[in-house]
Amino acid sequence: MPVKFSLPIADIQVPGKRKKTLEPDKVSALAEDMLENGQTTPISVRSAKDGYVLIEGYHRLEALRALGEKTVVAFEVRARLH
């Protein structure tokens, strides 16, 4: 079972394709919710050579960034060998 951990937002790389899917209205709504309730759902990342790569939770990540947060709660996802 994945374990939640906190990591610096600056250490997370967002893939180029993912950046095209950003919806500013959704980020604003999530930021407002996070002001009241905090981050309730961790994002998912995978380890990379120089930090982490975002797997899931782009809008949550951007909402936290918009609020000026420096860290995010995440799950680390490991690749499965087939």
Biopython code that builds the backbone (N, CA, C, O; Angstrom):
import numpy as np
from Bio.PDB.StructureBuilder import StructureBuilder

atoms = [
    (1, "MET", "N", (0.847, -1.188, 0.000)),
    (1, "MET", "CA", (0.000, 0.000, 0.000)),
    (1, "MET", "C", (0.885, 1.242, 0.000)),
    (1, "MET", "O", (1.827, 1.334, 0.787)),
    (2, "PRO", "N", (0.586, 2.201, -0.882)),
    (2, "PRO", "CA", (1.396, 3.425, -0.951)),
    (2, "PRO", "C", (1.319, 4.224, 0.355)),
    (2, "PRO", "O", (0.300, 4.231, 1.046)),
    (3, "VAL", "N", (2.412, 4.883, 0.659)),
    (3, "VAL", "CA", (2.492, 5.704, 1.858)),
    (3, "VAL", "C", (2.519, 7.170, 1.445)),
    (3, "VAL", "O", (3.247, 7.551, 0.528)),
    (4, "LYS", "N", (1.717, 7.993, 2.130)),
    (4, "LYS", "CA", (1.715, 9.429, 1.857)),
    (4, "LYS", "C", (3.005, 10.040, 2.373)),
    (4, "LYS", "O", (3.512, 9.662, 3.429)),
    (5, "PHE", "N", (3.532, 11.001, 1.602)),
    (5, "PHE", "CA", (4.681, 11.765, 2.072)),
    (5, "PHE", "C", (4.604, 13.175, 1.512)),
    (5, "PHE", "O", (3.890, 13.433, 0.543)),
    (6, "SER", "N", (5.333, 14.069, 2.121)),
    (6, "SER", "CA", (5.332, 15.464, 1.704)),
    (6, "SER", "C", (6.601, 15.732, 0.904)),
    (6, "SER", "O", (7.685, 15.285, 1.278)),
    (7, "LEU", "N", (6.459, 16.465, -0.201)),
    (7, "LEU", "CA", (7.633, 16.804, -0.986)),
    (7, "LEU", "C", (7.514, 18.214, -1.524)),
    (7, "LEU", "O", (6.405, 18.729, -1.669)),
    (8, "PRO", "N", (8.648, 18.855, -1.825)),
    (8, "PRO", "CA", (8.617, 20.216, -2.352)),
    (8, "PRO", "C", (7.967, 20.264, -3.736)),
    (8, "PRO", "O", (8.259, 19.436, -4.599)),
    (9, "ILE", "N", (7.101, 21.222, -3.930)),
    (9, "ILE", "CA", (6.446, 21.400, -5.231)),
    (9, "ILE", "C", (7.491, 21.642, -6.321)),
    (9, "ILE", "O", (7.318, 21.205, -7.458)),
    (10, "ALA", "N", (8.562, 22.331, -5.976)),
    (10, "ALA", "CA", (9.615, 22.636, -6.950)),
    (10, "ALA", "C", (10.302, 21.391, -7.494)),
    (10, "ALA", "O", (10.924, 21.451, -8.555)),
    (11, "ASP", "N", (10.205, 20.268, -6.797)),
    (11, "ASP", "CA", (10.844, 19.027, -7.238)),
    (11, "ASP", "C", (9.994, 18.220, -8.213)),
    (11, "ASP", "O", (10.416, 17.155, -8.663)),
    (12, "ILE", "N", (8.792, 18.719, -8.548)),
    (12, "ILE", "CA", (7.866, 17.967, -9.401)),
    (12, "ILE", "C", (7.882, 18.512, -10.822)),
    (12, "ILE", "O", (7.680, 19.706, -11.046)),
    (13, "GLN", "N", (8.122, 17.629, -11.769)),
    (13, "GLN", "CA", (8.076, 17.987, -13.184)),
    (13, "GLN", "C", (6.714, 17.582, -13.740)),
    (13, "GLN", "O", (6.201, 16.504, -13.441)),
    (14, "VAL", "N", (6.135, 18.474, -14.559)),
    (14, "VAL", "CA", (4.851, 18.180, -15.185)),
    (14, "VAL", "C", (5.099, 17.910, -16.669)),
    (14, "VAL", "O", (5.648, 18.766, -17.363)),
    (15, "PRO", "N", (4.701, 16.728, -17.170)),
    (15, "PRO", "CA", (4.891, 16.417, -18.597)),
    (15, "PRO", "C", (4.200, 17.446, -19.499)),
    (15, "PRO", "O", (3.142, 17.975, -19.158)),
    (16, "GLY", "N", (4.803, 17.713, -20.632)),
    (16, "GLY", "CA", (4.281, 18.707, -21.566)),
    (16, "GLY", "C", (2.848, 18.468, -21.992)),
    (16, "GLY", "O", (2.057, 19.408, -22.068)),
    (17, "LYS", "N", (2.499, 17.206, -22.274)),
    (17, "LYS", "CA", (1.127, 16.891, -22.686)),
    (17, "LYS", "C", (0.137, 17.231, -21.586)),
    (17, "LYS", "O", (-0.973, 17.688, -21.861)),
    (18, "ARG", "N", (0.538, 17.009, -20.338)),
    (18, "ARG", "CA", (-0.347, 17.271, -19.203)),
    (18, "ARG", "C", (-0.625, 18.768, -19.058)),
    (18, "ARG", "O", (-1.728, 19.163, -18.681)),
    (19, "LYS", "N", (0.374, 19.598, -19.357)),
    (19, "LYS", "CA", (0.230, 21.050, -19.211)),
    (19, "LYS", "C", (-0.885, 21.605, -20.098)),
    (19, "LYS", "O", (-1.503, 22.616, -19.762)),
    (20, "LYS", "N", (-1.137, 20.952, -21.216)),
    (20, "LYS", "CA", (-2.167, 21.410, -22.152)),
    (20, "LYS", "C", (-3.575, 21.181, -21.623)),
    (20, "LYS", "O", (-4.530, 21.738, -22.165)),
    (21, "THR", "N", (-3.726, 20.370, -20.573)),
    (21, "THR", "CA", (-5.057, 20.028, -20.064)),
    (21, "THR", "C", (-5.520, 20.925, -18.921)),
    (21, "THR", "O", (-6.591, 20.696, -18.359)),
    (22, "LEU", "N", (-4.733, 21.942, -18.567)),
    (22, "LEU", "CA", (-5.056, 22.786, -17.421)),
    (22, "LEU", "C", (-6.322, 23.604, -17.648)),
    (22, "LEU", "O", (-6.471, 24.264, -18.677)),
    (23, "GLU", "N", (-7.230, 23.553, -16.679)),
    (23, "GLU", "CA", (-8.466, 24.333, -16.702)),
    (23, "GLU", "C", (-8.400, 25.341, -15.551)),
    (23, "GLU", "O", (-8.580, 24.963, -14.394)),
    (24, "PRO", "N", (-8.141, 26.636, -15.858)),
    (24, "PRO", "CA", (-7.984, 27.649, -14.808)),
    (24, "PRO", "C", (-9.167, 27.744, -13.836)),
    (24, "PRO", "O", (-8.963, 27.978, -12.645)),
    (25, "ASP", "N", (-10.402, 27.567, -14.329)),
    (25, "ASP", "CA", (-11.570, 27.633, -13.440)),
    (25, "ASP", "C", (-11.549, 26.504, -12.412)),
    (25, "ASP", "O", (-11.925, 26.700, -11.256)),
    (26, "LYS", "N", (-11.116, 25.344, -12.834)),
    (26, "LYS", "CA", (-11.028, 24.199, -11.931)),
    (26, "LYS", "C", (-9.949, 24.432, -10.864)),
    (26, "LYS", "O", (-10.127, 24.069, -9.701)),
    (27, "VAL", "N", (-8.835, 25.039, -11.274)),
    (27, "VAL", "CA", (-7.756, 25.358, -10.332)),
    (27, "VAL", "C", (-8.261, 26.347, -9.286)),
    (27, "VAL", "O", (-7.986, 26.186, -8.097)),
    (28, "SER", "N", (-8.991, 27.361, -9.716)),
    (28, "SER", "CA", (-9.533, 28.363, -8.784)),
    (28, "SER", "C", (-10.492, 27.729, -7.785)),
    (28, "SER", "O", (-10.433, 28.022, -6.591)),
    (29, "ALA", "N", (-11.365, 26.871, -8.268)),
    (29, "ALA", "CA", (-12.333, 26.209, -7.380)),
    (29, "ALA", "C", (-11.612, 25.315, -6.367)),
    (29, "ALA", "O", (-11.965, 25.300, -5.188)),
    (30, "LEU", "N", (-10.610, 24.579, -6.826)),
    (30, "LEU", "CA", (-9.852, 23.730, -5.913)),
    (30, "LEU", "C", (-9.078, 24.561, -4.889)),
    (30, "LEU", "O", (-8.991, 24.182, -3.721)),
    (31, "ALA", "N", (-8.518, 25.690, -5.320)),
    (31, "ALA", "CA", (-7.774, 26.551, -4.404)),
    (31, "ALA", "C", (-8.697, 27.076, -3.297)),
    (31, "ALA", "O", (-8.309, 27.118, -2.130)),
    (32, "GLU", "N", (-9.912, 27.475, -3.666)),
    (32, "GLU", "CA", (-10.871, 27.945, -2.666)),
    (32, "GLU", "C", (-11.215, 26.836, -1.679)),
    (32, "GLU", "O", (-11.279, 27.074, -0.472)),
    (33, "ASP", "N", (-11.433, 25.633, -2.185)),
    (33, "ASP", "CA", (-11.736, 24.495, -1.322)),
    (33, "ASP", "C", (-10.558, 24.183, -0.396)),
    (33, "ASP", "O", (-10.753, 23.873, 0.779)),
    (34, "MET", "N", (-9.350, 24.264, -0.925)),
    (34, "MET", "CA", (-8.167, 23.963, -0.126)),
    (34, "MET", "C", (-7.936, 25.003, 0.969)),
    (34, "MET", "O", (-7.367, 24.688, 2.015)),
    (35, "LEU", "N", (-8.371, 26.229, 0.733)),
    (35, "LEU", "CA", (-8.266, 27.245, 1.782)),
    (35, "LEU", "C", (-9.090, 26.843, 3.000)),
    (35, "LEU", "O", (-8.680, 27.069, 4.138)),
    (36, "GLU", "N", (-10.244, 26.250, 2.754)),
    (36, "GLU", "CA", (-11.135, 25.850, 3.840)),
    (36, "GLU", "C", (-10.779, 24.480, 4.423)),
    (36, "GLU", "O", (-10.824, 24.296, 5.640)),
    (37, "ASN", "N", (-10.427, 23.526, 3.571)),
    (37, "ASN", "CA", (-10.274, 22.138, 4.000)),
    (37, "ASN", "C", (-8.861, 21.577, 3.921)),
    (37, "ASN", "O", (-8.613, 20.473, 4.408)),
    (38, "GLY", "N", (-7.938, 22.305, 3.324)),
    (38, "GLY", "CA", (-6.589, 21.778, 3.112)),
    (38, "GLY", "C", (-6.577, 20.786, 1.964)),
    (38, "GLY", "O", (-7.595, 20.583, 1.303)),
    (39, "GLN", "N", (-5.449, 20.180, 1.729)),
    (39, "GLN", "CA", (-5.330, 19.175, 0.669)),
    (39, "GLN", "C", (-5.872, 17.857, 1.200)),
    (39, "GLN", "O", (-5.274, 17.248, 2.088)),
    (40, "THR", "N", (-6.987, 17.420, 0.668)),
    (40, "THR", "CA", (-7.621, 16.201, 1.170)),
    (40, "THR", "C", (-7.218, 14.957, 0.385)),
    (40, "THR", "O", (-7.297, 13.846, 0.908)),
    (41, "THR", "N", (-6.787, 15.131, -0.862)),
    (41, "THR", "CA", (-6.412, 13.997, -1.706)),
    (41, "THR", "C", (-4.976, 14.174, -2.192)),
    (41, "THR", "O", (-4.668, 15.177, -2.837)),
    (42, "PRO", "N", (-4.095, 13.224, -1.898)),
    (42, "PRO", "CA", (-2.712, 13.327, -2.370)),
    (42, "PRO", "C", (-2.625, 13.219, -3.896)),
    (42, "PRO", "O", (-3.489, 12.622, -4.539)),
    (43, "ILE", "N", (-1.579, 13.801, -4.453)),
    (43, "ILE", "CA", (-1.297, 13.624, -5.872)),
    (43, "ILE", "C", (-0.481, 12.347, -6.022)),
    (43, "ILE", "O", (-0.038, 11.779, -5.024)),
    (44, "SER", "N", (-0.275, 11.887, -7.257)),
    (44, "SER", "CA", (0.558, 10.708, -7.520)),
    (44, "SER", "C", (1.760, 11.139, -8.350)),
    (44, "SER", "O", (1.624, 11.878, -9.325)),
    (45, "VAL", "N", (2.934, 10.668, -7.951)),
    (45, "VAL", "CA", (4.170, 10.983, -8.663)),
    (45, "VAL", "C", (4.991, 9.708, -8.816)),
    (45, "VAL", "O", (4.762, 8.712, -8.130)),
    (46, "ARG", "N", (5.951, 9.766, -9.733)),
    (46, "ARG", "CA", (6.927, 8.685, -9.830)),
    (46, "ARG", "C", (8.308, 9.308, -9.721)),
    (46, "ARG", "O", (8.508, 10.467, -10.085)),
    (47, "SER", "N", (9.240, 8.546, -9.229)),
    (47, "SER", "CA", (10.602, 9.017, -9.046)),
    (47, "SER", "C", (11.280, 9.206, -10.404)),
    (47, "SER", "O", (11.067, 8.424, -11.330)),
    (48, "ALA", "N", (12.100, 10.254, -10.508)),
    (48, "ALA", "CA", (12.877, 10.528, -11.716)),
    (48, "ALA", "C", (14.307, 10.833, -11.283)),
    (48, "ALA", "O", (14.588, 10.930, -10.089)),
    (49, "LYS", "N", (15.200, 10.982, -12.237)),
    (49, "LYS", "CA", (16.604, 11.247, -11.917)),
    (49, "LYS", "C", (16.767, 12.506, -11.071)),
    (49, "LYS", "O", (17.543, 12.520, -10.116)),
    (50, "ASP", "N", (16.045, 13.549, -11.417)),
    (50, "ASP", "CA", (16.224, 14.829, -10.725)),
    (50, "ASP", "C", (14.932, 15.299, -10.062)),
    (50, "ASP", "O", (14.548, 16.460, -10.204)),
    (51, "GLY", "N", (14.274, 14.421, -9.353)),
    (51, "GLY", "CA", (13.055, 14.783, -8.633)),
    (51, "GLY", "C", (11.952, 13.780, -8.874)),
    (51, "GLY", "O", (12.151, 12.571, -8.763)),
    (52, "TYR", "N", (10.774, 14.305, -9.209)),
    (52, "TYR", "CA", (9.595, 13.471, -9.418)),
    (52, "TYR", "C", (8.846, 13.939, -10.657)),
    (52, "TYR", "O", (8.938, 15.104, -11.044)),
    (53, "VAL", "N", (8.106, 13.029, -11.275)),
    (53, "VAL", "CA", (7.265, 13.342, -12.421)),
    (53, "VAL", "C", (5.813, 13.140, -11.992)),
    (53, "VAL", "O", (5.468, 12.115, -11.403)),
    (54, "LEU", "N", (4.976, 14.116, -12.289)),
    (54, "LEU", "CA", (3.561, 14.047, -11.936)),
    (54, "LEU", "C", (2.853, 12.970, -12.745)),
    (54, "LEU", "O", (3.009, 12.887, -13.964)),
    (55, "ILE", "N", (2.077, 12.150, -12.057)),
    (55, "ILE", "CA", (1.266, 11.121, -12.701)),
    (55, "ILE", "C", (-0.203, 11.540, -12.674)),
    (55, "ILE", "O", (-0.894, 11.471, -13.691)),
    (56, "GLU", "N", (-0.671, 11.973, -11.508)),
    (56, "GLU", "CA", (-2.078, 12.354, -11.346)),
    (56, "GLU", "C", (-2.184, 13.480, -10.322)),
    (56, "GLU", "O", (-1.491, 13.472, -9.305)),
    (57, "GLY", "N", (-3.065, 14.458, -10.602)),
    (57, "GLY", "CA", (-3.314, 15.529, -9.644)),
    (57, "GLY", "C", (-2.813, 16.893, -10.090)),
    (57, "GLY", "O", (-2.475, 17.732, -9.256)),
    (58, "TYR", "N", (-2.761, 17.124, -11.406)),
    (58, "TYR", "CA", (-2.230, 18.389, -11.929)),
    (58, "TYR", "C", (-2.998, 19.601, -11.407)),
    (58, "TYR", "O", (-2.379, 20.590, -11.013)),
    (59, "HIS", "N", (-4.322, 19.550, -11.394)),
    (59, "HIS", "CA", (-5.103, 20.690, -10.926)),
    (59, "HIS", "C", (-4.898, 20.939, -9.430)),
    (59, "HIS", "O", (-4.849, 22.088, -8.992)),
    (60, "ARG", "N", (-4.779, 19.873, -8.657)),
    (60, "ARG", "CA", (-4.490, 20.023, -7.217)),
    (60, "ARG", "C", (-3.117, 20.662, -7.014)),
    (60, "ARG", "O", (-2.953, 21.543, -6.170)),
    (61, "LEU", "N", (-2.137, 20.212, -7.791)),
    (61, "LEU", "CA", (-0.792, 20.763, -7.697)),
    (61, "LEU", "C", (-0.792, 22.256, -8.023)),
    (61, "LEU", "O", (-0.181, 23.053, -7.311)),
    (62, "GLU", "N", (-1.472, 22.623, -9.088)),
    (62, "GLU", "CA", (-1.506, 24.036, -9.490)),
    (62, "GLU", "C", (-2.302, 24.884, -8.499)),
    (62, "GLU", "O", (-1.975, 26.053, -8.293)),
    (63, "ALA", "N", (-3.332, 24.321, -7.889)),
    (63, "ALA", "CA", (-4.091, 25.045, -6.870)),
    (63, "ALA", "C", (-3.194, 25.355, -5.669)),
    (63, "ALA", "O", (-3.215, 26.468, -5.145)),
    (64, "LEU", "N", (-2.415, 24.375, -5.240)),
    (64, "LEU", "CA", (-1.483, 24.596, -4.130)),
    (64, "LEU", "C", (-0.418, 25.618, -4.502)),
    (64, "LEU", "O", (-0.042, 26.454, -3.680)),
    (65, "ARG", "N", (0.062, 25.555, -5.722)),
    (65, "ARG", "CA", (1.059, 26.525, -6.193)),
    (65, "ARG", "C", (0.458, 27.935, -6.193)),
    (65, "ARG", "O", (1.121, 28.894, -5.800)),
    (66, "ALA", "N", (-0.795, 28.056, -6.634)),
    (66, "ALA", "CA", (-1.476, 29.355, -6.659)),
    (66, "ALA", "C", (-1.664, 29.925, -5.254)),
    (66, "ALA", "O", (-1.678, 31.142, -5.066)),
    (67, "LEU", "N", (-1.807, 29.041, -4.276)),
    (67, "LEU", "CA", (-1.972, 29.475, -2.887)),
    (67, "LEU", "C", (-0.632, 29.812, -2.227)),
    (67, "LEU", "O", (-0.596, 30.261, -1.082)),
    (68, "GLY", "N", (0.457, 29.595, -2.946)),
    (68, "GLY", "CA", (1.770, 29.906, -2.406)),
    (68, "GLY", "C", (2.372, 28.820, -1.544)),
    (68, "GLY", "O", (3.352, 29.056, -0.837)),
    (69, "GLU", "N", (1.791, 27.620, -1.595)),
    (69, "GLU", "CA", (2.321, 26.501, -0.815)),
    (69, "GLU", "C", (3.658, 26.050, -1.398)),
    (69, "GLU", "O", (3.889, 26.169, -2.601)),
    (70, "LYS", "N", (4.514, 25.545, -0.560)),
    (70, "LYS", "CA", (5.832, 25.071, -0.989)),
    (70, "LYS", "C", (5.925, 23.549, -1.039)),
    (70, "LYS", "O", (6.831, 23.001, -1.667)),
    (71, "THR", "N", (4.978, 22.858, -0.370)),
    (71, "THR", "CA", (4.999, 21.401, -0.352)),
    (71, "THR", "C", (3.635, 20.840, -0.727)),
    (71, "THR", "O", (2.622, 21.539, -0.692)),
    (72, "VAL", "N", (3.634, 19.560, -1.087)),
    (72, "VAL", "CA", (2.414, 18.863, -1.475)),
    (72, "VAL", "C", (2.477, 17.447, -0.888)),
    (72, "VAL", "O", (3.555, 16.866, -0.763)),
    (73, "VAL", "N", (1.322, 16.909, -0.534)),
    (73, "VAL", "CA", (1.241, 15.526, -0.061)),
    (73, "VAL", "C", (1.041, 14.635, -1.286)),
    (73, "VAL", "O", (0.196, 14.905, -2.140)),
    (74, "ALA", "N", (1.836, 13.568, -1.352)),
    (74, "ALA", "CA", (1.820, 12.721, -2.550)),
    (74, "ALA", "C", (1.956, 11.248, -2.200)),
    (74, "ALA", "O", (2.385, 10.877, -1.108)),
    (75, "PHE", "N", (1.573, 10.422, -3.169)),
    (75, "PHE", "CA", (1.858, 8.989, -3.171)),
    (75, "PHE", "C", (2.911, 8.775, -4.249)),
    (75, "PHE", "O", (2.826, 9.378, -5.318)),
    (76, "GLU", "N", (3.908, 7.921, -3.986)),
    (76, "GLU", "CA", (4.864, 7.570, -5.029)),
    (76, "GLU", "C", (4.401, 6.292, -5.694)),
    (76, "GLU", "O", (4.182, 5.280, -5.028)),
    (77, "VAL", "N", (4.255, 6.338, -6.994)),
    (77, "VAL", "CA", (3.823, 5.191, -7.791)),
    (77, "VAL", "C", (5.071, 4.569, -8.416)),
    (77, "VAL", "O", (5.912, 5.268, -8.982)),
    (78, "ARG", "N", (5.176, 3.274, -8.306)),
    (78, "ARG", "CA", (6.334, 2.580, -8.883)),
    (78, "ARG", "C", (5.888, 1.819, -10.123)),
    (78, "ARG", "O", (4.804, 1.237, -10.154)),
    (79, "ALA", "N", (6.727, 1.832, -11.132)),
    (79, "ALA", "CA", (6.417, 1.122, -12.374)),
    (79, "ALA", "C", (6.458, -0.378, -12.128)),
    (79, "ALA", "O", (7.319, -0.882, -11.407)),
    (80, "ARG", "N", (5.524, -1.072, -12.731)),
    (80, "ARG", "CA", (5.498, -2.546, -12.620)),
    (80, "ARG", "C", (6.188, -3.136, -13.836)),
    (80, "ARG", "O", (5.984, -2.689, -14.965)),
    (81, "LEU", "N", (6.999, -4.135, -13.591)),
    (81, "LEU", "CA", (7.649, -4.848, -14.689)),
    (81, "LEU", "C", (6.705, -5.946, -15.186)),
    (81, "LEU", "O", (6.101, -6.650, -14.377)),
    (82, "HIS", "N", (6.576, -6.097, -16.494)),
    (82, "HIS", "CA", (5.674, -7.096, -17.058)),
    (82, "HIS", "C", (6.457, -8.287, -17.499)),
    (82, "HIS", "O", (5.882, -9.250, -18.006)),
]
sb = StructureBuilder()
sb.init_structure("model")
sb.init_model(0)
sb.init_chain("A")
sb.init_seg("    ")
for serial, (resi, resn, name, xyz) in enumerate(atoms, 1):
    if name == "N":
        sb.init_residue(resn, " ", resi, " ")
    sb.init_atom(name, np.array(xyz, "f"), 0.0, 1.0, " ", f" {name:<3s}", serial, name[0])
structure = sb.get_structure()
